[in-house]
């Protein structure tokens, strides 16, 4: 199909996602696409919660890793990609599974319970102490994800002028 400019109207190639700088609308699309892909990934490869836990979306370290893996998958399975690209993705997927195991072990999220990832407090920082961090039972993962995304979108809309400025860290504050 040709556009009016005479150029082919092709889909946009995958591009990396900086979760810190996405607008509310971009984040909503990115969250839904990543969630659908993570569901596909865990089912296709029968991945346990020690690699992809239900509350992965609540842990930035898991979001960044899964987002990068998704982007890599999109590139590897692009129709214009070389035929051996999926083998490279699977090799890198093996490495990513080890990192995901490490992230999950560090975060403390499990199949039926979640808590925020423990943070080391540096001198002068005002972070909650480890004994103040509350663990929550995961009752309905899909409802939790929907609520999380709604909160994230609202937060991004409130912070719209700051989103994208260097060091704003809009998503993960």
VMD Tcl script that builds the backbone (N, CA, C; Angstrom):
set m [mol new atoms 519]
animate dup $m
set s [atomselect $m all]
$s set {name element resname resid chain x y z} {
  {N N UNK 1 A 0.845 -1.179 0.000}
  {CA C UNK 1 A 0.000 0.000 0.000}
  {C C UNK 1 A 0.887 1.238 0.000}
  {N N UNK 2 A 0.600 2.186 -0.893}
  {CA C UNK 2 A 1.404 3.395 -0.971}
  {C C UNK 2 A 0.673 4.553 -0.313}
  {N N UNK 3 A 1.456 5.396 0.336}
  {CA C UNK 3 A 0.878 6.592 0.930}
  {C C UNK 3 A 0.835 7.689 -0.134}
  {N N UNK 4 A 0.251 8.830 0.190}
  {CA C UNK 4 A 0.142 9.919 -0.775}
  {C C UNK 4 A 1.507 10.471 -1.156}
  {N N UNK 5 A 2.509 10.296 -0.302}
  {CA C UNK 5 A 3.843 10.800 -0.618}
  {C C UNK 5 A 4.605 9.853 -1.535}
  {N N UNK 6 A 4.018 8.686 -1.860}
  {CA C UNK 6 A 4.682 7.737 -2.729}
  {C C UNK 6 A 5.517 6.720 -1.979}
  {N N UNK 7 A 5.719 6.932 -0.694}
  {CA C UNK 7 A 6.490 5.982 0.114}
  {C C UNK 7 A 5.603 4.809 0.497}
  {N N UNK 8 A 6.211 3.675 0.714}
  {CA C UNK 8 A 5.438 2.536 1.200}
  {C C UNK 8 A 4.959 2.817 2.608}
  {N N UNK 9 A 3.758 2.444 2.896}
  {CA C UNK 9 A 3.176 2.641 4.221}
  {C C UNK 9 A 3.466 1.390 5.054}
  {N N UNK 10 A 4.610 1.365 5.708}
  {CA C UNK 10 A 5.040 0.200 6.469}
  {C C UNK 10 A 4.864 0.439 7.957}
  {N N UNK 11 A 4.688 -0.634 8.729}
  {CA C UNK 11 A 4.598 -0.446 10.183}
  {C C UNK 11 A 5.923 0.081 10.727}
  {N N UNK 12 A 5.809 0.837 11.784}
  {CA C UNK 12 A 6.999 1.412 12.418}
  {C C UNK 12 A 7.815 0.295 13.060}
  {N N UNK 13 A 9.148 0.331 12.890}
  {CA C UNK 13 A 9.959 -0.712 13.531}
  {C C UNK 13 A 9.893 -0.566 15.053}
  {N N UNK 14 A 10.147 -1.656 15.777}
  {CA C UNK 14 A 10.132 -1.555 17.245}
  {C C UNK 14 A 11.182 -0.554 17.724}
  {N N UNK 15 A 10.863 0.125 18.776}
  {CA C UNK 15 A 11.813 1.066 19.367}
  {C C UNK 15 A 11.837 0.860 20.875}
  {N N UNK 16 A 12.957 1.193 21.466}
  {CA C UNK 16 A 13.084 0.974 22.906}
  {C C UNK 16 A 12.115 1.872 23.667}
  {N N UNK 17 A 11.799 1.415 24.863}
  {CA C UNK 17 A 10.844 2.124 25.719}
  {C C UNK 17 A 11.576 2.605 26.962}
  {N N UNK 18 A 11.515 3.897 27.191}
  {CA C UNK 18 A 12.015 4.460 28.439}
  {C C UNK 18 A 10.787 4.716 29.304}
  {N N UNK 19 A 10.557 3.827 30.254}
  {CA C UNK 19 A 9.353 3.915 31.092}
  {C C UNK 19 A 9.306 5.209 31.881}
  {N N UNK 20 A 10.447 5.842 32.104}
  {CA C UNK 20 A 10.476 7.088 32.872}
  {C C UNK 20 A 9.925 8.271 32.089}
  {N N UNK 21 A 9.920 8.190 30.764}
  {CA C UNK 21 A 9.554 9.359 29.975}
  {C C UNK 21 A 8.270 9.190 29.167}
  {N N UNK 22 A 7.593 8.069 29.302}
  {CA C UNK 22 A 6.358 7.865 28.538}
  {C C UNK 22 A 5.258 8.800 29.018}
  {N N UNK 23 A 4.483 9.287 28.072}
  {CA C UNK 23 A 3.285 10.048 28.436}
  {C C UNK 23 A 2.248 9.056 28.959}
  {N N UNK 24 A 1.178 9.577 29.494}
  {CA C UNK 24 A 0.105 8.712 30.008}
  {C C UNK 24 A -0.454 7.828 28.896}
  {N N UNK 25 A -0.704 8.408 27.736}
  {CA C UNK 25 A -1.270 7.635 26.631}
  {C C UNK 25 A -0.283 6.583 26.128}
  {N N UNK 26 A 0.982 6.955 26.003}
  {CA C UNK 26 A 1.999 5.994 25.570}
  {C C UNK 26 A 2.141 4.864 26.582}
  {N N UNK 27 A 2.130 5.206 27.860}
  {CA C UNK 27 A 2.279 4.200 28.913}
  {C C UNK 27 A 1.114 3.221 28.908}
  {N N UNK 28 A -0.089 3.726 28.708}
  {CA C UNK 28 A -1.246 2.833 28.694}
  {C C UNK 28 A -1.104 1.781 27.596}
  {N N UNK 29 A -0.694 2.206 26.420}
  {CA C UNK 29 A -0.488 1.268 25.306}
  {C C UNK 29 A 0.661 0.316 25.631}
  {N N UNK 30 A 1.767 0.853 26.120}
  {CA C UNK 30 A 2.946 0.029 26.415}
  {C C UNK 30 A 2.646 -1.017 27.493}
  {N N UNK 31 A 1.919 -0.620 28.539}
  {CA C UNK 31 A 1.570 -1.568 29.606}
  {C C UNK 31 A 0.734 -2.717 29.054}
  {N N UNK 32 A -0.269 -2.385 28.260}
  {CA C UNK 32 A -1.166 -3.421 27.733}
  {C C UNK 32 A -0.433 -4.354 26.767}
  {N N UNK 33 A 0.421 -3.791 25.914}
  {CA C UNK 33 A 1.182 -4.628 24.988}
  {C C UNK 33 A 2.155 -5.529 25.747}
  {N N UNK 34 A 2.852 -4.965 26.725}
  {CA C UNK 34 A 3.816 -5.763 27.482}
  {C C UNK 34 A 3.104 -6.847 28.284}
  {N N UNK 35 A 1.984 -6.513 28.898}
  {CA C UNK 35 A 1.244 -7.499 29.678}
  {C C UNK 35 A 0.774 -8.662 28.801}
  {N N UNK 36 A 0.243 -8.350 27.630}
  {CA C UNK 36 A -0.210 -9.411 26.724}
  {C C UNK 36 A 0.966 -10.294 26.310}
  {N N UNK 37 A 2.106 -9.673 26.025}
  {CA C UNK 37 A 3.273 -10.451 25.608}
  {C C UNK 37 A 3.814 -11.292 26.761}
  {N N UNK 38 A 3.841 -10.744 27.972}
  {CA C UNK 38 A 4.331 -11.499 29.137}
  {C C UNK 38 A 3.424 -12.705 29.389}
  {N N UNK 39 A 2.114 -12.523 29.256}
  {CA C UNK 39 A 1.197 -13.671 29.389}
  {C C UNK 39 A 1.525 -14.733 28.346}
  {N N UNK 40 A 1.706 -14.306 27.106}
  {CA C UNK 40 A 2.053 -15.248 26.039}
  {C C UNK 40 A 3.372 -15.959 26.363}
  {N N UNK 41 A 4.368 -15.207 26.776}
  {CA C UNK 41 A 5.696 -15.753 27.057}
  {C C UNK 41 A 5.646 -16.805 28.169}
  {N N UNK 42 A 4.996 -16.470 29.279}
  {CA C UNK 42 A 4.981 -17.404 30.410}
  {C C UNK 42 A 4.202 -18.671 30.083}
  {N N UNK 43 A 3.149 -18.533 29.285}
  {CA C UNK 43 A 2.379 -19.726 28.900}
  {C C UNK 43 A 3.116 -20.557 27.858}
  {N N UNK 44 A 3.677 -19.919 26.859}
  {CA C UNK 44 A 4.378 -20.616 25.776}
  {C C UNK 44 A 5.574 -21.398 26.301}
  {N N UNK 45 A 6.314 -20.803 27.235}
  {CA C UNK 45 A 7.523 -21.437 27.752}
  {C C UNK 45 A 7.327 -22.037 29.140}
  {N N UNK 46 A 6.093 -22.114 29.608}
  {CA C UNK 46 A 5.762 -22.718 30.904}
  {C C UNK 46 A 6.674 -22.192 32.016}
  {N N UNK 47 A 6.770 -20.875 32.108}
  {CA C UNK 47 A 7.677 -20.250 33.076}
  {C C UNK 47 A 7.031 -20.174 34.457}
  {N N UNK 48 A 7.752 -20.591 35.476}
  {CA C UNK 48 A 7.205 -20.539 36.842}
  {C C UNK 48 A 7.266 -19.120 37.412}
  {N N UNK 49 A 6.600 -18.931 38.534}
  {CA C UNK 49 A 6.582 -17.625 39.199}
  {C C UNK 49 A 7.955 -17.216 39.711}
  {N N UNK 50 A 8.902 -18.148 39.775}
  {CA C UNK 50 A 10.266 -17.778 40.172}
  {C C UNK 50 A 11.001 -17.061 39.038}
  {N N UNK 51 A 10.419 -17.084 37.846}
  {CA C UNK 51 A 10.990 -16.347 36.710}
  {C C UNK 51 A 10.097 -15.153 36.360}
  {N N UNK 52 A 8.795 -15.382 36.236}
  {CA C UNK 52 A 7.844 -14.291 35.996}
  {C C UNK 52 A 6.709 -14.435 37.008}
  {N N UNK 53 A 6.756 -13.645 38.076}
  {CA C UNK 53 A 5.691 -13.702 39.087}
  {C C UNK 53 A 4.478 -12.890 38.641}
  {N N UNK 54 A 3.310 -13.155 39.224}
  {CA C UNK 54 A 2.092 -12.444 38.826}
  {C C UNK 54 A 2.187 -10.919 38.982}
  {N N UNK 55 A 2.893 -10.448 39.981}
  {CA C UNK 55 A 2.975 -8.999 40.236}
  {C C UNK 55 A 4.246 -8.394 39.644}
  {N N UNK 56 A 4.726 -8.932 38.552}
  {CA C UNK 56 A 5.945 -8.409 37.914}
  {C C UNK 56 A 5.825 -6.914 37.634}
  {N N UNK 57 A 4.633 -6.453 37.324}
  {CA C UNK 57 A 4.408 -5.049 36.968}
  {C C UNK 57 A 4.704 -4.091 38.120}
  {N N UNK 58 A 4.734 -4.582 39.348}
  {CA C UNK 58 A 4.991 -3.744 40.519}
  {C C UNK 58 A 6.476 -3.632 40.857}
  {N N UNK 59 A 7.328 -4.217 40.022}
  {CA C UNK 59 A 8.764 -4.244 40.300}
  {C C UNK 59 A 9.531 -3.704 39.096}
  {N N UNK 60 A 10.053 -2.484 39.222}
  {CA C UNK 60 A 10.730 -1.851 38.084}
  {C C UNK 60 A 11.822 -2.724 37.464}
  {N N UNK 61 A 12.556 -3.444 38.285}
  {CA C UNK 61 A 13.628 -4.278 37.746}
  {C C UNK 61 A 13.085 -5.349 36.808}
  {N N UNK 62 A 11.902 -5.862 37.104}
  {CA C UNK 62 A 11.267 -6.861 36.243}
  {C C UNK 62 A 10.646 -6.202 35.009}
  {N N UNK 63 A 10.072 -5.037 35.188}
  {CA C UNK 63 A 9.477 -4.319 34.051}
  {C C UNK 63 A 10.548 -4.008 33.013}
  {N N UNK 64 A 11.681 -3.467 33.463}
  {CA C UNK 64 A 12.745 -3.101 32.519}
  {C C UNK 64 A 13.295 -4.343 31.808}
  {N N UNK 65 A 13.504 -5.410 32.533}
  {CA C UNK 65 A 14.040 -6.644 31.937}
  {C C UNK 65 A 13.047 -7.238 30.933}
  {N N UNK 66 A 11.791 -7.357 31.323}
  {CA C UNK 66 A 10.787 -7.925 30.430}
  {C C UNK 66 A 10.536 -7.030 29.222}
  {N N UNK 67 A 10.571 -5.741 29.423}
  {CA C UNK 67 A 10.391 -4.803 28.323}
  {C C UNK 67 A 11.523 -4.943 27.300}
  {N N UNK 68 A 12.743 -5.060 27.780}
  {CA C UNK 68 A 13.886 -5.246 26.879}
  {C C UNK 68 A 13.791 -6.575 26.142}
  {N N UNK 69 A 13.375 -7.611 26.845}
  {CA C UNK 69 A 13.228 -8.930 26.231}
  {C C UNK 69 A 12.130 -8.904 25.162}
  {N N UNK 70 A 11.046 -8.190 25.437}
  {CA C UNK 70 A 9.960 -8.049 24.467}
  {C C UNK 70 A 10.448 -7.335 23.206}
  {N N UNK 71 A 11.161 -6.247 23.391}
  {CA C UNK 71 A 11.699 -5.503 22.251}
  {C C UNK 71 A 12.626 -6.392 21.425}
  {N N UNK 72 A 13.473 -7.141 22.091}
  {CA C UNK 72 A 14.396 -8.050 21.407}
  {C C UNK 72 A 13.611 -9.102 20.618}
  {N N UNK 73 A 12.542 -9.620 21.206}
  {CA C UNK 73 A 11.699 -10.610 20.530}
  {C C UNK 73 A 11.054 -10.002 19.279}
  {N N UNK 74 A 10.527 -8.771 19.423}
  {CA C UNK 74 A 9.913 -8.103 18.269}
  {C C UNK 74 A 10.902 -7.966 17.115}
  {N N UNK 75 A 12.126 -7.591 17.447}
  {CA C UNK 75 A 13.153 -7.457 16.413}
  {C C UNK 75 A 13.543 -8.791 15.804}
  {N N UNK 76 A 13.679 -9.809 16.638}
  {CA C UNK 76 A 14.114 -11.126 16.159}
  {C C UNK 76 A 13.069 -11.767 15.255}
  {N N UNK 77 A 11.810 -11.499 15.507}
  {CA C UNK 77 A 10.744 -12.120 14.727}
  {C C UNK 77 A 10.143 -11.179 13.686}
  {N N UNK 78 A 10.808 -10.084 13.420}
  {CA C UNK 78 A 10.378 -9.191 12.349}
  {C C UNK 78 A 10.523 -9.925 11.015}
  {N N UNK 79 A 9.541 -9.825 10.120}
  {CA C UNK 79 A 9.616 -10.557 8.853}
  {C C UNK 79 A 10.848 -10.222 8.015}
  {N N UNK 80 A 11.407 -9.034 8.191}
  {CA C UNK 80 A 12.589 -8.653 7.413}
  {C C UNK 80 A 13.894 -9.081 8.075}
  {N N UNK 81 A 13.803 -9.690 9.232}
  {CA C UNK 81 A 15.003 -10.106 9.973}
  {C C UNK 81 A 15.614 -11.358 9.350}
  {N N UNK 82 A 16.897 -11.524 9.564}
  {CA C UNK 82 A 17.612 -12.714 9.092}
  {C C UNK 82 A 17.025 -13.955 9.771}
  {N N UNK 83 A 17.016 -15.065 9.070}
  {CA C UNK 83 A 16.400 -16.296 9.566}
  {C C UNK 83 A 16.997 -16.846 10.842}
  {N N UNK 84 A 18.230 -16.474 11.179}
  {CA C UNK 84 A 18.843 -16.993 12.405}
  {C C UNK 84 A 18.584 -16.098 13.617}
  {N N UNK 85 A 17.925 -14.972 13.423}
  {CA C UNK 85 A 17.679 -14.044 14.535}
  {C C UNK 85 A 16.920 -14.695 15.694}
  {N N UNK 86 A 15.922 -15.558 15.440}
  {CA C UNK 86 A 15.241 -16.193 16.572}
  {C C UNK 86 A 16.179 -17.056 17.430}
  {N N UNK 87 A 17.195 -17.649 16.823}
  {CA C UNK 87 A 18.158 -18.409 17.630}
  {C C UNK 87 A 18.917 -17.480 18.578}
  {N N UNK 88 A 19.264 -16.310 18.091}
  {CA C UNK 88 A 19.926 -15.321 18.953}
  {C C UNK 88 A 19.020 -14.893 20.089}
  {N N UNK 89 A 17.727 -14.721 19.768}
  {CA C UNK 89 A 16.790 -14.346 20.831}
  {C C UNK 89 A 16.712 -15.442 21.885}
  {N N UNK 90 A 16.651 -16.696 21.466}
  {CA C UNK 90 A 16.573 -17.790 22.435}
  {C C UNK 90 A 17.842 -17.896 23.285}
  {N N UNK 91 A 18.980 -17.628 22.689}
  {CA C UNK 91 A 20.222 -17.609 23.472}
  {C C UNK 91 A 20.158 -16.500 24.522}
  {N N UNK 92 A 19.724 -15.329 24.100}
  {CA C UNK 92 A 19.618 -14.209 25.031}
  {C C UNK 92 A 18.493 -14.419 26.044}
  {N N UNK 93 A 17.446 -15.136 25.641}
  {CA C UNK 93 A 16.349 -15.463 26.545}
  {C C UNK 93 A 16.848 -16.340 27.693}
  {N N UNK 94 A 17.759 -17.271 27.400}
  {CA C UNK 94 A 18.339 -18.108 28.467}
  {C C UNK 94 A 19.065 -17.230 29.487}
  {N N UNK 95 A 19.829 -16.252 29.012}
  {CA C UNK 95 A 20.517 -15.325 29.921}
  {C C UNK 95 A 19.501 -14.494 30.708}
  {N N UNK 96 A 18.465 -14.032 30.023}
  {CA C UNK 96 A 17.453 -13.203 30.676}
  {C C UNK 96 A 16.713 -13.985 31.763}
  {N N UNK 97 A 16.461 -15.268 31.535}
  {CA C UNK 97 A 15.783 -16.079 32.563}
  {C C UNK 97 A 16.611 -16.121 33.842}
  {N N UNK 98 A 17.929 -16.223 33.712}
  {CA C UNK 98 A 18.785 -16.209 34.912}
  {C C UNK 98 A 18.686 -14.865 35.625}
  {N N UNK 99 A 18.708 -13.787 34.876}
  {CA C UNK 99 A 18.580 -12.466 35.497}
  {C C UNK 99 A 17.208 -12.314 36.148}
  {N N UNK 100 A 16.157 -12.783 35.463}
  {CA C UNK 100 A 14.809 -12.701 36.037}
  {C C UNK 100 A 14.732 -13.475 37.349}
  {N N UNK 101 A 15.332 -14.659 37.395}
  {CA C UNK 101 A 15.360 -15.430 38.664}
  {C C UNK 101 A 16.016 -14.612 39.773}
  {N N UNK 102 A 17.133 -13.973 39.433}
  {CA C UNK 102 A 17.835 -13.140 40.422}
  {C C UNK 102 A 16.959 -11.974 40.874}
  {N N UNK 103 A 16.310 -11.287 39.909}
  {CA C UNK 103 A 15.446 -10.158 40.259}
  {C C UNK 103 A 14.293 -10.604 41.140}
  {N N UNK 104 A 13.675 -11.725 40.800}
  {CA C UNK 104 A 12.535 -12.215 41.582}
  {C C UNK 104 A 12.989 -12.584 42.993}
  {N N UNK 105 A 14.129 -13.257 43.107}
  {CA C UNK 105 A 14.640 -13.627 44.434}
  {C C UNK 105 A 14.932 -12.388 45.271}
  {N N UNK 106 A 15.500 -11.364 44.660}
  {CA C UNK 106 A 15.813 -10.131 45.373}
  {C C UNK 106 A 14.547 -9.381 45.758}
  {N N UNK 107 A 13.567 -9.374 44.852}
  {CA C UNK 107 A 12.356 -8.586 45.097}
  {C C UNK 107 A 11.497 -9.190 46.195}
  {N N UNK 108 A 11.451 -10.509 46.275}
  {CA C UNK 108 A 10.618 -11.153 47.283}
  {C C UNK 108 A 9.190 -11.386 46.839}
  {N N UNK 109 A 8.863 -11.032 45.610}
  {CA C UNK 109 A 7.511 -11.298 45.125}
  {C C UNK 109 A 7.379 -12.791 44.841}
  {N N UNK 110 A 6.198 -13.318 45.118}
  {CA C UNK 110 A 5.958 -14.758 44.935}
  {C C UNK 110 A 4.645 -14.973 44.210}
  {N N UNK 111 A 4.260 -16.209 44.066}
  {CA C UNK 111 A 3.043 -16.551 43.349}
  {C C UNK 111 A 1.804 -15.934 43.994}
  {N N UNK 112 A 1.721 -15.970 45.326}
  {CA C UNK 112 A 0.499 -15.533 45.992}
  {C C UNK 112 A 0.663 -14.330 46.914}
  {N N UNK 113 A 1.891 -13.825 47.053}
  {CA C UNK 113 A 2.150 -12.651 47.890}
  {C C UNK 113 A 3.148 -11.731 47.189}
  {N N UNK 114 A 3.034 -10.452 47.493}
  {CA C UNK 114 A 3.951 -9.474 46.921}
  {C C UNK 114 A 4.305 -8.446 47.973}
  {N N UNK 115 A 5.499 -7.942 47.869}
  {CA C UNK 115 A 5.933 -6.813 48.691}
  {C C UNK 115 A 6.870 -5.983 47.835}
  {N N UNK 116 A 6.981 -4.696 48.133}
  {CA C UNK 116 A 7.923 -3.880 47.369}
  {C C UNK 116 A 9.353 -4.426 47.510}
  {N N UNK 117 A 10.127 -4.285 46.466}
  {CA C UNK 117 A 11.523 -4.712 46.500}
  {C C UNK 117 A 12.246 -3.959 47.599}
  {N N UNK 118 A 13.000 -4.688 48.388}
  {CA C UNK 118 A 13.770 -4.059 49.470}
  {C C UNK 118 A 14.825 -3.138 48.875}
  {N N UNK 119 A 14.942 -1.983 49.477}
  {CA C UNK 119 A 15.918 -0.990 49.045}
  {C C UNK 119 A 16.938 -0.773 50.148}
  {N N UNK 120 A 18.173 -0.631 49.761}
  {CA C UNK 120 A 19.209 -0.262 50.712}
  {C C UNK 120 A 19.135 1.246 50.911}
  {N N UNK 121 A 18.977 1.668 52.145}
  {CA C UNK 121 A 18.888 3.092 52.441}
  {C C UNK 121 A 20.287 3.657 52.622}
  {N N UNK 122 A 20.593 4.665 51.854}
  {CA C UNK 122 A 21.877 5.352 51.985}
  {C C UNK 122 A 21.768 6.404 53.078}
  {N N UNK 123 A 22.876 6.760 53.683}
  {CA C UNK 123 A 22.834 7.792 54.722}
  {C C UNK 123 A 22.164 9.066 54.204}
  {N N UNK 124 A 21.197 9.554 54.974}
  {CA C UNK 124 A 20.490 10.775 54.617}
  {C C UNK 124 A 19.218 10.553 53.825}
  {N N UNK 125 A 19.000 9.330 53.333}
  {CA C UNK 125 A 17.772 9.048 52.592}
  {C C UNK 125 A 16.632 8.776 53.554}
  {N N UNK 126 A 15.441 9.068 53.100}
  {CA C UNK 126 A 14.263 8.852 53.922}
  {C C UNK 126 A 13.373 7.800 53.247}
  {N N UNK 127 A 13.807 6.547 53.291}
  {CA C UNK 127 A 13.029 5.440 52.739}
  {C C UNK 127 A 12.421 4.650 53.886}
  {N N UNK 128 A 11.313 3.955 53.623}
  {CA C UNK 128 A 10.722 3.131 54.689}
  {C C UNK 128 A 11.717 2.059 55.147}
  {N N UNK 129 A 11.734 1.821 56.437}
  {CA C UNK 129 A 12.584 0.753 56.955}
  {C C UNK 129 A 12.022 -0.582 56.512}
  {N N UNK 130 A 12.894 -1.585 56.460}
  {CA C UNK 130 A 12.491 -2.907 55.982}
  {C C UNK 130 A 11.315 -3.467 56.768}
  {N N UNK 131 A 11.269 -3.212 58.064}
  {CA C UNK 131 A 10.180 -3.760 58.861}
  {C C UNK 131 A 8.869 -2.981 58.654}
  {N N UNK 132 A 8.916 -1.852 57.917}
  {CA C UNK 132 A 7.709 -1.079 57.620}
  {C C UNK 132 A 7.089 -1.488 56.282}
  {N N UNK 133 A 7.804 -2.275 55.484}
  {CA C UNK 133 A 7.323 -2.687 54.171}
  {C C UNK 133 A 6.255 -3.762 54.350}
  {N N UNK 134 A 5.093 -3.525 53.754}
  {CA C UNK 134 A 3.958 -4.428 53.919}
  {C C UNK 134 A 3.869 -5.436 52.771}
  {N N UNK 135 A 3.656 -6.670 53.133}
  {CA C UNK 135 A 3.417 -7.711 52.146}
  {C C UNK 135 A 1.917 -7.782 51.879}
  {N N UNK 136 A 1.551 -7.977 50.617}
  {CA C UNK 136 A 0.137 -8.059 50.256}
  {C C UNK 136 A -0.141 -9.390 49.577}
  {N N UNK 137 A -1.310 -9.915 49.860}
  {CA C UNK 137 A -1.750 -11.159 49.220}
  {C C UNK 137 A -2.241 -10.826 47.810}
  {N N UNK 138 A -1.883 -11.658 46.846}
  {CA C UNK 138 A -2.354 -11.493 45.476}
  {C C UNK 138 A -3.619 -12.329 45.329}
  {N N UNK 139 A -4.744 -11.662 45.209}
  {CA C UNK 139 A -6.030 -12.351 45.125}
  {C C UNK 139 A -6.452 -12.502 43.664}
  {N N UNK 140 A -6.387 -11.405 42.912}
  {CA C UNK 140 A -6.758 -11.427 41.500}
  {C C UNK 140 A -5.732 -10.612 40.736}
  {N N UNK 141 A -4.843 -11.282 40.061}
  {CA C UNK 141 A -3.735 -10.636 39.368}
  {C C UNK 141 A -4.208 -9.644 38.308}
  {N N UNK 142 A -5.206 -10.009 37.521}
  {CA C UNK 142 A -5.669 -9.121 36.454}
  {C C UNK 142 A -6.283 -7.843 37.014}
  {N N UNK 143 A -7.036 -7.950 38.104}
  {CA C UNK 143 A -7.596 -6.746 38.736}
  {C C UNK 143 A -6.481 -5.876 39.301}
  {N N UNK 144 A -5.461 -6.498 39.901}
  {CA C UNK 144 A -4.333 -5.739 40.433}
  {C C UNK 144 A -3.601 -5.011 39.312}
  {N N UNK 145 A -3.380 -5.699 38.195}
  {CA C UNK 145 A -2.702 -5.069 37.060}
  {C C UNK 145 A -3.504 -3.881 36.548}
  {N N UNK 146 A -4.815 -4.052 36.383}
  {CA C UNK 146 A -5.666 -2.964 35.891}
  {C C UNK 146 A -5.608 -1.761 36.836}
  {N N UNK 147 A -5.664 -1.995 38.139}
  {CA C UNK 147 A -5.587 -0.910 39.117}
  {C C UNK 147 A -4.219 -0.240 39.068}
  {N N UNK 148 A -3.168 -1.034 38.938}
  {CA C UNK 148 A -1.814 -0.499 38.852}
  {C C UNK 148 A -1.673 0.421 37.640}
  {N N UNK 149 A -2.151 -0.032 36.487}
  {CA C UNK 149 A -2.052 0.766 35.261}
  {C C UNK 149 A -2.872 2.045 35.394}
  {N N UNK 150 A -4.064 1.944 35.944}
  {CA C UNK 150 A -4.905 3.137 36.148}
  {C C UNK 150 A -4.181 4.148 37.031}
  {N N UNK 151 A -3.563 3.685 38.118}
  {CA C UNK 151 A -2.808 4.573 39.008}
  {C C UNK 151 A -1.613 5.188 38.284}
  {N N UNK 152 A -0.914 4.377 37.507}
  {CA C UNK 152 A 0.249 4.875 36.770}
  {C C UNK 152 A -0.159 5.945 35.762}
  {N N UNK 153 A -1.237 5.713 35.042}
  {CA C UNK 153 A -1.721 6.675 34.049}
  {C C UNK 153 A -2.115 7.983 34.750}
  {N N UNK 154 A -2.807 7.883 35.863}
  {CA C UNK 154 A -3.198 9.086 36.626}
  {C C UNK 154 A -1.974 9.846 37.105}
  {N N UNK 155 A -0.996 9.127 37.630}
  {CA C UNK 155 A 0.242 9.751 38.114}
  {C C UNK 155 A 0.955 10.467 36.966}
  {N N UNK 156 A 1.013 9.832 35.807}
  {CA C UNK 156 A 1.673 10.446 34.647}
  {C C UNK 156 A 0.919 11.692 34.186}
  {N N UNK 157 A -0.391 11.665 34.237}
  {CA C UNK 157 A -1.174 12.841 33.823}
  {C C UNK 157 A -0.924 14.018 34.779}
  {N N UNK 158 A -0.817 13.715 36.072}
  {CA C UNK 158 A -0.538 14.775 37.053}
  {C C UNK 158 A 0.865 15.330 36.878}
  {N N UNK 159 A 1.803 14.498 36.454}
  {CA C UNK 159 A 3.206 14.905 36.313}
  {C C UNK 159 A 3.576 15.261 34.883}
  {N N UNK 160 A 2.629 15.407 34.020}
  {CA C UNK 160 A 2.901 15.596 32.595}
  {C C UNK 160 A 3.996 16.622 32.297}
  {N N UNK 161 A 4.040 17.791 32.939}
  {CA C UNK 161 A 5.101 18.742 32.610}
  {C C UNK 161 A 6.505 18.222 32.951}
  {N N UNK 162 A 6.619 17.354 33.986}
  {CA C UNK 162 A 7.925 16.855 34.397}
  {C C UNK 162 A 8.355 15.630 33.616}
  {N N UNK 163 A 7.403 14.897 33.078}
  {CA C UNK 163 A 7.701 13.644 32.405}
  {C C UNK 163 A 8.636 13.898 31.236}
  {N N UNK 164 A 9.746 13.222 31.245}
  {CA C UNK 164 A 10.701 13.373 30.167}
  {C C UNK 164 A 11.848 14.280 30.506}
  {N N UNK 165 A 11.758 15.038 31.605}
  {CA C UNK 165 A 12.891 15.868 31.964}
  {C C UNK 165 A 13.963 15.016 32.596}
  {N N UNK 166 A 15.230 15.338 32.352}
  {CA C UNK 166 A 16.317 14.517 32.901}
  {C C UNK 166 A 16.185 14.369 34.414}
  {N N UNK 167 A 16.279 13.144 34.851}
  {CA C UNK 167 A 16.256 12.871 36.285}
  {C C UNK 167 A 14.879 12.918 36.912}
  {N N UNK 168 A 13.821 13.085 36.111}
  {CA C UNK 168 A 12.492 13.188 36.713}
  {C C UNK 168 A 12.040 11.874 37.322}
  {N N UNK 169 A 12.509 10.760 36.761}
  {CA C UNK 169 A 12.193 9.431 37.290}
  {C C UNK 169 A 10.695 9.298 37.564}
  {N N UNK 170 A 9.887 9.809 36.647}
  {CA C UNK 170 A 8.449 9.917 36.865}
  {C C UNK 170 A 7.791 8.592 37.221}
  {N N UNK 171 A 8.201 7.529 36.602}
  {CA C UNK 171 A 7.533 6.246 36.822}
  {C C UNK 171 A 7.853 5.656 38.178}
  {N N UNK 172 A 9.030 5.761 38.643}
  {CA C UNK 172 A 9.466 4.900 39.750}
  {C C UNK 172 A 9.709 5.638 41.051}
  {N N UNK 173 A 9.236 6.838 41.186}
  {CA C UNK 173 A 9.402 7.531 42.476}
  {C C UNK 173 A 8.353 7.098 43.444}
}
mol reanalyze $m
mol bondsrecalc $m
mol representation Tube
mol addrep $m
